[in-house]
Amino acid sequence: MRILFVCIGNSCRSPMAEAVMRDMLQREHLTDWTVDSAALADWNVGRSPEERCLAVLRENGLDSEHVGRQIGESDFHRFDYIFGMDEGNVRDLMALAPAGCVARVELLGNYRMKELDKIIFDPYFERGIHGFRRCYDQIVICCRNFIQQKRQPQ
């Protein structure tokens, strides 16, 4: 299973989701699964995640060595799932998806199990760290549910 998380800047939500999923995969011994994250925009290419994102990861015993990158056409062929964090991300991803795209593009929040709350909160413009903690909690639930669903016999 190959998973790519995408948000607009690859500085908050998507690198956080990558770190959370990477940790869960390691704990579950799912060594044949891979995970990465990318941006729709090029603003943070080559940069580390936002400091508040890293702080929340550290609070939870995680870290990230991710370096921001922008999604490319090859990603739509290399990954099985490409998760957007909100409807705008998914809409933009669908517009970028080339013909013959093998990746399934969807909201990460589809795995939240709450019909009315499928958007992963964007904490970037929030003051302080509370919004990043909220985002982290949402991502943990979604990643856990995704793993559980995909590990079940089909």
C-alpha positions, 0 to 999 in steps of 0.5 A: 500500500502506497499512501500520499498525503497532500495539503496546499503547502505541505507545511502543516497537515500533510507532513503531520499525517505522514508522520502519524501514519509512518509511526502507526505503520511501524507499530503495526509492522506494516513494512510493505506500506509506504507513506509520503506527503506533498503540496499543491503549491510550491511555497514550501518546497525544500523547507521543514514543516511549520514549527508548531506542527513539529512541536505537536509531533514532539508532544506525541513522541513523533518527529519529522524529517520531511522536506516540503515538495510539490506533487507531480504527475508521477505521484498519481501513478506511484501511489495507491491512495492520495489523500487531500485534507479538504474539498479544495485539495481534492478538487485540485488533485482531481484537476491535476490527475493525468489520464490513466491515474492509478491512485484513488484520490479522496478526503482523508476525513472519509475515514473519520466515521463522522459524516458531518466532519470530514475536513481536516482542520487547517491550523496554519492561520490559528494563533498558538498551538491548539489548532495543531493539536486539534488537527493531530487528533483528527489525523490520528483517528483517520489514519487508525481507521484507514489501517483497520479498514484496509487490513480487514480481509476483503 
